[in-house]
Amino acid sequence: MAPSIAGYTWHDAYNFAIVNPGQASAAILLAWPLFIAFAAVCVVLSPLVFPGAMLVAYVLNKRGAQPVEKPRPKAVAAGQGASYAEMYPEVQPKANLSPVPKYAKWVDPVKPTAAFDVINKIMKERIMVIDGAMGTAVQKYKLSEDDFRGERYKNHTHDLKGNNDCLVITRPDVIEEIHNAYLAAGADIIETNTFNSTMISQADYELDKKEEVYLLNKTAAQLAKKCCVEFTKKNPAKPRFAAGAVGPTNKTLSVSPSVENPAFRGCTYDEIVEAYYEQVEALIDGGVDVLLVETIFDTLNAKAAMFAIDMFFEKWGQKIPVFVSGTIVDNSGRTLSGQTNEAFWNSMSHAKPIAIGLNCALGAKDMVPYIENLSRVADCWVFCYPNAGLPNAMGGYDQKGAEMAEDCRVFPDEGLINAIGGCCGTTDEHIKCLADMVATYKPREKHDVPDIMRLSGLEPFNYAPNEKDYRKTFINLGERCNVAGSTIFKKAIVDGNYEKALAIALKQVENGAHVIDVNMDDGLIDGESAMTRFVNLMVSEPDVS
């Protein structure tokens, strides 16, 4: 009896044909009509089947049908705590794979100045002291409009009273006296009188001209440096440093000034970068030893400042130390743009500041938990310069130096800081009390932090993978805000329906997305403007950002 062909593999069929060529030929002749009939059916039905399949696919896409997950291999018996590969041996990776690469720490190619070694040495040995408020000190002089105008601005078209920065030109004796008072009180670092010396901030006084802004910054730097040199000569064992004060500007990149249009911004990132670059260039030309990017209420402004600073350093061919100081606006523990202080650190850490800290808005008592957290997460030096308590009903500050020093004692007591100073309401009296108080304390010891990926929105996202079971620490990446991957999202962007597009982003976050991928690369879309508008909207929506 001839063996049946059914169930044979092609190897079996081949061998059968060799052994029994007659029977194999008969089988092929018998099957030929069946092949012809099948082909005829396909020809007849294809005009109906193919359009029908296309219609079904279109309907499923419009209804948002989810892809069907392929069945996973059946898990083998494995003990509790077994890895995914142990539970599902069928999906184990191939053997002899290349090892996971180990990334070397980044090395800055820009040459550091000698100030790095000096400051690092001091901060290892003792707690450094930063000066106090410039505005508070200036108010005591009760200066008039004429003092602010001087000879240079006597015919200026706008009132200048209140523009303290121009006093370095019109009343340098006042600013020099303030600097010297803080140095005599024990300050190691004094800030230049340039908190508002950018093109953007000086526009309020119609002094937004490049030559004026350059003059303000360079003159202020030369004045502060001169005072530091004189005090260092008196006591070389206690070197003094001029810090170029880089304020936040009066614009914000993360918050819309228009309630009706949350995507609107009062200026662009590039404009902020340009303003900071001009300021930094003039400060360094004036001889500052360090830069202090301070009172950061919007982290994106600070990122623009750090980008401008790095651009200048690259052009200059060397770099000076940079201090970065954020501002927690209230007891929520967040900046004005909504970030927690750990998220703020994650946003700033790539710039490798020599020190990170907090200043303004809060008194010392309210600042403690946030400095404690910053000290824990940061791998650089940490500092703070709080206000003299909280403001009274008239906006003034009543806390005296001795009282503020006692409130600040918790910082060195707990080993949280490497430098301390004063912000709003503080005077040379406050700085002397702080200097005397910290003199007997050891500074905080700098420590390393684990090498993990650290991202941030309003909250920090620190990714530490579980190497035994990566599925437990899987990062959910939302891909639906991608015009190449979602026709619904693309249609919303093309139609200008950004409310619907934002709802798609929000839905992904609600469904567990840790990170959202946004792509606007399409021929029908102006990608740059669409990306800017959509990202601004996402930043303005706390549940998304």
Secondary structure, DSSP 8 states (H G I E B T S, - for coil): -----TT--HHHHHHHHHH-HHHHHHHHHHHHHHHHHHHHHHHHHHHHHHHHHHHHHHHHHHTT---------------TT--HHHH-GGG---TT-------------SEE-THHHHHHHHHHHS-EEB---HHHHHHTT---HHHHHTTTTTT-SS--TT-GGGHHHH-HHHHHHHHHHHHHTT-SEEE-S-TT-SHHHHGGGT---HHHHHHHHHHHHHHHHHHHHHHHHH-TTS--EEEEEE---S--SSS-S-SS-TT--SS-HHHHHHHHHHHHHHHHHTT-SEEEEEEES-HHHHHHHHHHHHHHHHHHTEE--EEEEE---STT-B-TTS-BHHHHHHHHGGG--SEEEEEEEEEHHHHHHHHHHHHHH-SSEEEEEEESSS--TTS-----HHHHHHHHTHHHHTT--SEE---TT--HHHHHHHHHHHTTS-----------EEEESSSEEEE---TT-GGGG---EE-SSBTTT-HHHHHHHHTT-HHHHHHHHHHHHHTT-SEE--B---TTS-HHHHHHHHHHHHHH-TTT-
